[in-house]
Amino acid sequence: MSLAQLVTAEGGKYAEPPFELPIPALAYGVITLTIFLALLGLLWTFRNMAHTLVYGHDGQPVTSSGAGTRVKPGTKGHGMPHGGDH
């Protein structure tokens, strides 16, 4: 017997699902898309954060202490990310 014959022999016992969804199927897609966009927005807020941590908001490199002090432009020193005189 084929599957179609088994289903019809059972009198349509399996014709409808055993339960109904609590909300329409389209709503699951909308909820999923909303959650995805919210997480994407959270990720987007941290864009370019690594560059900001290394160079600061003013574009000057942060010294090795990381205490927020900046080296003077044009000087080289220990701890700068692009090397320097050791």
DSSP file (Angstrom, degrees, kcal/mol; ACC not computed):
  #  RESIDUE AA STRUCTURE BP1 BP2  ACC     N-H-->O    O-->H-N    N-H-->O    O-->H-N    TCO  KAPPA ALPHA  PHI   PSI    X-CA   Y-CA   Z-CA
    1    1 A M              0   0    0      0, 0.0     2,-0.1     0, 0.0     0, 0.0   0.000 360.0 360.0 360.0 143.6    0.0    0.0    0.0
    2    2 A S     >  -     0   0    0      1,-0.1     4,-1.9     4,-0.0     5,-0.1  -0.437 360.0-106.0 -88.3 169.8    1.1    3.5   -0.7
    3    3 A L  H  > S+     0   0    0      1,-0.2     4,-2.3     2,-0.2     5,-0.2   0.885 119.8  54.4 -63.2 -39.9    1.0    6.3    1.8
    4    4 A A  H  > S+     0   0    0      1,-0.2     4,-2.1     2,-0.2    -1,-0.2   0.895 108.5  49.0 -62.8 -39.6   -2.0    7.9    0.0
    5    5 A Q  H  > S+     0   0    0      1,-0.2     4,-2.1     2,-0.2    -1,-0.2   0.871 110.0  51.6 -68.0 -36.3   -3.9    4.7    0.3
    6    6 A L  H  X S+     0   0    0     -4,-1.9     4,-1.4     2,-0.2    -2,-0.2   0.903 110.1  48.8 -66.2 -40.4   -3.1    4.4    4.0
    7    7 A V  H  <>S+     0   0    0     -4,-2.3     5,-1.7     1,-0.2     6,-0.4   0.919 114.5  44.3 -67.0 -43.2   -4.3    7.9    4.7
    8    8 A T  H ><5S+     0   0    0     -4,-2.1     3,-1.2     1,-0.2    -1,-0.2   0.843 110.0  56.6 -70.8 -31.2   -7.6    7.4    2.8
    9    9 A A  H 3<5S+     0   0    0     -4,-2.1    -1,-0.2     1,-0.3    -2,-0.2   0.809 100.5  58.7 -68.3 -29.1   -8.1    4.0    4.5
   10   10 A E  T 3<5S-     0   0    0     -4,-1.4    -1,-0.3    -5,-0.1    -2,-0.2   0.502 118.4-113.3 -77.6  -3.3   -7.8    5.6    7.9
   11   11 A G  T < 5 -     0   0    0     -3,-1.2    -3,-0.2     1,-0.2    -2,-0.1   0.794  67.3 -56.8  78.2  28.4  -10.8    7.8    7.0
   12   12 A G  S > <S+     0   0    0     -5,-1.7     3,-1.6     2,-0.1     4,-0.3   0.766  88.7 149.6  75.4  24.6   -8.8   11.1    6.9
   13   13 A K  T 3  S+     0   0    0     -6,-0.4     3,-0.3     1,-0.3    -2,-0.1   0.836  76.0  38.8 -59.5 -34.1   -7.7   10.6   10.5
   14   14 A Y  T 3  S+     0   0    0     -7,-0.2    -1,-0.3     1,-0.2    -2,-0.1   0.141  84.7 105.8-103.4  19.4   -4.5   12.5    9.8
   15   15 A A  S <  S+     0   0    0     -3,-1.6    -1,-0.2    -8,-0.1    -2,-0.1   0.809  79.4  43.0 -73.4 -29.8   -6.0   15.2    7.6
   16   16 A E  S    S-     0   0    0     -4,-0.3    -1,-0.0    -3,-0.3     0, 0.0  -0.880  95.9 -98.4-117.7 151.5   -5.8   18.0   10.1
   17   17 A P        -     0   0    0      0, 0.0    -2,-0.1     0, 0.0    -1,-0.1  -0.233  28.1-120.9 -66.0 154.4   -3.0   18.8   12.5
   18   18 A P  S    S+     0   0    0      0, 0.0     2,-0.3     0, 0.0    -2,-0.0   0.669  93.3  17.0 -71.2 -15.2   -3.1   17.6   16.1
   19   19 A F  S    S-     0   0    0      0, 0.0     2,-0.4     0, 0.0     0, 0.0  -0.963  74.3-123.3-148.6 163.8   -3.0   21.2   17.4
   20   20 A E        -     0   0    0     -2,-0.3     0, 0.0     2,-0.0     0, 0.0  -0.852  32.8-107.3-109.6 148.5   -3.4   24.7   16.2
   21   21 A L        -     0   0    0     -2,-0.4     4,-0.1     1,-0.1    -1,-0.0  -0.472  22.0-131.6 -71.1 143.7   -0.8   27.5   16.4
   22   22 A P  S    S+     0   0    0      0, 0.0    -1,-0.1     0, 0.0     3,-0.0   0.774  91.4  23.4 -70.2 -24.1   -1.6   30.1   19.0
   23   23 A I  S    S-     0   0    0      1,-0.0     5,-0.1     2,-0.0    -2,-0.0  -0.916 103.6 -79.0-133.4 161.3   -0.9   32.9   16.6
   24   24 A P    >>  -     0   0    0      0, 0.0     4,-0.9     0, 0.0     3,-0.8  -0.227  40.7-116.9 -60.0 152.0   -1.0   33.0   12.8
   25   25 A A  H >> S+     0   0    0      1,-0.3     4,-1.1     2,-0.2     3,-0.6   0.841 113.8  59.6 -60.2 -35.6    2.0   31.6   10.9
   26   26 A L  H 3> S+     0   0    0      1,-0.2     4,-2.0     2,-0.2    -1,-0.3   0.842  96.7  61.8 -62.7 -33.1    2.8   35.0    9.4
   27   27 A A  H <> S+     0   0    0     -3,-0.8     4,-2.7     1,-0.2    -1,-0.2   0.847  97.1  57.9 -64.3 -33.8    3.2   36.5   12.9
   28   28 A Y  H <X S+     0   0    0     -4,-0.9     4,-2.3    -3,-0.6    -1,-0.2   0.905 107.5  47.6 -62.4 -39.9    6.1   34.0   13.7
   29   29 A G  H  X S+     0   0    0     -4,-1.1     4,-2.5     2,-0.2    -2,-0.2   0.900 111.9  49.3 -66.3 -40.8    8.0   35.4   10.7
   30   30 A V  H  X S+     0   0    0     -4,-2.0     4,-2.2     2,-0.2    -2,-0.2   0.914 112.4  47.8 -65.5 -42.7    7.3   39.0   11.7
   31   31 A I  H  X S+     0   0    0     -4,-2.7     4,-2.4     2,-0.2    -2,-0.2   0.919 113.0  48.7 -63.7 -43.7    8.5   38.3   15.3
   32   32 A T  H  X S+     0   0    0     -4,-2.3     4,-2.4    -5,-0.2    -2,-0.2   0.916 111.9  48.3 -63.3 -43.4   11.6   36.6   14.0
   33   33 A L  H  X S+     0   0    0     -4,-2.5     4,-2.4     2,-0.2    -1,-0.2   0.883 111.0  51.5 -64.8 -38.3   12.4   39.4   11.7
   34   34 A T  H  X S+     0   0    0     -4,-2.2     4,-2.1     2,-0.2    -2,-0.2   0.920 111.1  46.9 -64.4 -44.3   11.9   42.0   14.4
   35   35 A I  H  X S+     0   0    0     -4,-2.4     4,-2.4     2,-0.2     5,-0.2   0.916 112.1  51.2 -63.4 -42.8   14.2   40.1   16.8
   36   36 A F  H  X S+     0   0    0     -4,-2.4     4,-2.3     1,-0.2    -2,-0.2   0.922 111.1  47.2 -60.5 -44.9   16.8   39.8   14.0
   37   37 A L  H  X S+     0   0    0     -4,-2.4     4,-2.2     2,-0.2    -1,-0.2   0.861 110.6  52.8 -67.3 -34.7   16.7   43.5   13.2
   38   38 A A  H  X S+     0   0    0     -4,-2.1     4,-2.0     2,-0.2    -1,-0.2   0.919 111.7  45.4 -65.9 -42.7   17.0   44.4   17.0
   39   39 A L  H  X S+     0   0    0     -4,-2.4     4,-2.4     2,-0.2    -2,-0.2   0.872 111.5  52.7 -68.2 -35.9   20.1   42.2   17.3
   40   40 A L  H  X S+     0   0    0     -4,-2.3     4,-2.4    -5,-0.2    -2,-0.2   0.895 108.6  50.8 -64.4 -39.3   21.5   43.7   14.1
   41   41 A G  H  X S+     0   0    0     -4,-2.2     4,-1.4     2,-0.2    -2,-0.2   0.891 109.4  50.5 -63.8 -40.1   20.9   47.2   15.6
   42   42 A L  H  X S+     0   0    0     -4,-2.0     4,-0.6     1,-0.2     3,-0.3   0.923 112.4  46.6 -63.4 -43.9   22.7   46.2   18.8
   43   43 A L  H >< S+     0   0    0     -4,-2.4     3,-1.2     1,-0.2    -2,-0.2   0.894 108.5  56.5 -62.9 -39.9   25.6   44.9   16.7
   44   44 A W  H >< S+     0   0    0     -4,-2.4     3,-1.6     1,-0.3    -1,-0.2   0.794  95.9  64.8 -64.5 -30.0   25.7   48.0   14.6
   45   45 A T  H 3< S+     0   0    0     -4,-1.4    -1,-0.3    -3,-0.3    -2,-0.2   0.755 101.7  50.7 -66.7 -22.3   26.1   50.2   17.7
   46   46 A F  T X< S+     0   0    0     -3,-1.2     3,-1.4    -4,-0.6    -1,-0.3   0.193  79.8 135.8-100.1  16.5   29.5   48.7   18.3
   47   47 A R  T <  S+     0   0    0     -3,-1.6    -3,-0.0     1,-0.3    -4,-0.0  -0.366  75.3   8.9 -64.5 144.3   30.8   49.2   14.8
   48   48 A N  T 3> S+     0   0    0      1,-0.1     4,-1.6     3,-0.1    -1,-0.3   0.678  86.7 134.2  62.1  20.5   34.4   50.5   14.6
   49   49 A M  H <>  +     0   0    0     -3,-1.4     4,-2.3     1,-0.2     5,-0.2   0.872  65.3  55.8 -70.2 -36.6   34.8   50.0   18.3
   50   50 A A  H  > S+     0   0    0     -4,-0.2     4,-1.7     1,-0.2    -1,-0.2   0.917 108.5  47.8 -62.4 -42.1   38.2   48.3   18.0
   51   51 A H  H  > S+     0   0    0      1,-0.2     4,-2.9     2,-0.2     5,-0.4   0.889 111.1  51.5 -65.0 -38.3   39.6   51.3   16.1
   52   52 A T  H  X S+     0   0    0     -4,-1.6     4,-2.2     1,-0.2    -2,-0.2   0.878 108.6  51.0 -65.9 -37.7   38.1   53.7   18.7
   53   53 A L  H  < S+     0   0    0     -4,-2.3    -1,-0.2     2,-0.2    -2,-0.2   0.846 117.2  39.3 -69.2 -32.9   39.8   51.7   21.6
   54   54 A V  H  < S+     0   0    0     -4,-1.7     8,-2.5    -5,-0.2    -2,-0.2   0.897 133.1  21.3 -81.7 -42.5   43.2   51.8   19.9
   55   55 A Y  H  < S-     0   0    0     -4,-2.9     5,-0.2     6,-0.2     3,-0.2   0.589  98.3-135.7-107.0 -12.8   43.1   55.4   18.5
   56   56 A G    ><  -     0   0    0     -4,-2.2     3,-0.9    -5,-0.4    -1,-0.2  -0.083  39.5 -66.5  79.4 173.8   40.5   57.1   20.7
   57   57 A H  T 3  S+     0   0    0      1,-0.2    -1,-0.2     2,-0.1    -4,-0.1   0.747 132.2  54.4 -73.8 -23.2   37.7   59.4   19.5
   58   58 A D  T 3  S-     0   0    0     -3,-0.2    -1,-0.2     2,-0.2    -2,-0.1   0.444 113.0-113.0 -92.4   1.4   40.1   62.1   18.3
   59   59 A G  S <  S+     0   0    0     -3,-0.9    -3,-0.2     1,-0.3    -2,-0.1   0.397  76.5 125.6  87.0  -4.0   42.2   59.8   16.1
   60   60 A Q        -     0   0    0     -5,-0.2    -1,-0.3     1,-0.1    -2,-0.2  -0.709  68.1-104.2 -89.4 140.3   45.3   60.0   18.2
   61   61 A P        -     0   0    0      0, 0.0    10,-0.9     0, 0.0     2,-0.3  -0.297  30.9-122.0 -63.0 144.0   46.9   56.7   19.4
   62   62 A V  B     -A   70   0A   0     -8,-2.5     8,-0.2     8,-0.2    -6,-0.1  -0.665  31.2-114.8 -82.2 140.8   46.3   55.7   23.0
   63   63 A T    >   -     0   0    0      6,-1.7     3,-1.3    -2,-0.3     5,-0.2  -0.164  32.5 -96.2 -71.3 172.3   49.5   55.2   25.0
   64   64 A S  T 3  S+     0   0    0     14,-0.5    -1,-0.1     1,-0.3    15,-0.1   0.750 121.8  63.1 -64.8 -24.1   50.5   51.8   26.3
   65   65 A S  T 3  S-     0   0    0      1,-0.1    -1,-0.3     4,-0.1    14,-0.0   0.805  91.4-148.3 -70.6 -25.8   49.1   52.6   29.8
   66   66 A G    <   +     0   0    0     -3,-1.3    -2,-0.1     3,-0.2    -1,-0.1   0.655  55.9 131.3  69.2  15.0   45.6   52.9   28.2
   67   67 A A  S    S-     0   0    0      2,-0.1    -1,-0.1     1,-0.1     3,-0.1   0.378  86.1 -96.9 -83.1   6.3   44.8   55.6   30.8
   68   68 A G  S    S+     0   0    0      1,-0.4     2,-0.2    -5,-0.2    -1,-0.1   0.417  82.3 133.7  95.9  -3.0   43.4   57.9   28.1
   69   69 A T        -     0   0    0     -6,-0.0    -6,-1.7     1,-0.0    -1,-0.4  -0.577  44.3-144.5 -80.3 147.3   46.6   60.0   27.7
   70   70 A R  B     -A   62   0A   0     -2,-0.2     2,-0.2    -8,-0.2    -8,-0.2  -0.831   7.7-124.7-113.3 148.3   47.7   60.7   24.2
   71   71 A V        -     0   0    0    -10,-0.9     3,-0.1    -2,-0.3     6,-0.0  -0.575  40.6 -95.3 -84.5 156.2   51.2   60.9   22.7
   72   72 A K    >   -     0   0    0     -2,-0.2     3,-1.8     1,-0.1    -1,-0.1  -0.462  48.9 -95.9 -70.8 141.8   52.1   64.1   20.9
   73   73 A P  T 3  S+     0   0    0      0, 0.0    -1,-0.1     0, 0.0     3,-0.1  -0.310 108.6  22.8 -59.1 137.4   51.6   63.8   17.1
   74   74 A G  T 3  S+     0   0    0      1,-0.3     2,-0.3    -3,-0.1    -2,-0.1   0.290  97.3 111.8  91.0  -9.8   54.8   63.0   15.3
   75   75 A T    <   -     0   0    0     -3,-1.8     2,-0.4     9,-0.0    -1,-0.3  -0.663  53.9-147.4 -96.0 154.4   56.6   61.3   18.2
   76   76 A K        +     0   0    0     -2,-0.3     2,-0.3    -3,-0.1     8,-0.1  -0.922  26.5 155.3-117.9 145.4   57.3   57.6   18.5
   77   77 A G    >   -     0   0    0      6,-0.4     3,-1.3    -2,-0.4     2,-0.1  -0.980  46.0 -69.2-160.3 170.9   57.4   55.7   21.7
   78   78 A H  T 3  S+     0   0    0     -2,-0.3   -14,-0.5     1,-0.2     6,-0.1  -0.402 110.9  28.7 -67.5 138.1   57.0   52.3   23.3
   79   79 A G  T 3  S+     0   0    0      1,-0.3    -1,-0.2   -16,-0.1     5,-0.1   0.342  79.0 135.3  96.9  -6.9   53.5   50.8   23.2
   80   80 A M    X   -     0   0    0     -3,-1.3     3,-1.5     3,-0.3    -1,-0.3  -0.535  61.9-125.2 -74.7 144.9   52.3   52.5   20.1
   81   81 A P  T 3  S+     0   0    0      0, 0.0    -1,-0.1     0, 0.0     3,-0.1   0.726 106.4  53.0 -65.6 -21.1   50.4   50.0   17.8
   82   82 A H  T 3  S-     0   0    0      1,-0.4     2,-0.2     0, 0.0    -2,-0.1   0.022 114.9-107.2-104.3  28.6   52.6   50.8   14.8
   83   83 A G    <   -     0   0    0     -3,-1.5    -6,-0.4     2,-0.0    -1,-0.4  -0.514  40.2-169.6  88.4-154.1   55.9   50.2   16.5
   84   84 A G        -     0   0    0     -2,-0.2     2,-0.4    -8,-0.1    -6,-0.1  -0.876  41.6 -42.0 147.6-179.4   58.4   52.8   17.5
   85   85 A D              0   0    0     -2,-0.3    -7,-0.1     1,-0.1    -2,-0.0  -0.651 360.0 360.0 -81.4 130.0   62.0   53.2   18.8
   86   86 A H              0   0    0     -2,-0.4    -1,-0.1    -9,-0.1    -8,-0.0   0.383 360.0 360.0-108.2 360.0   62.9   50.6   21.4
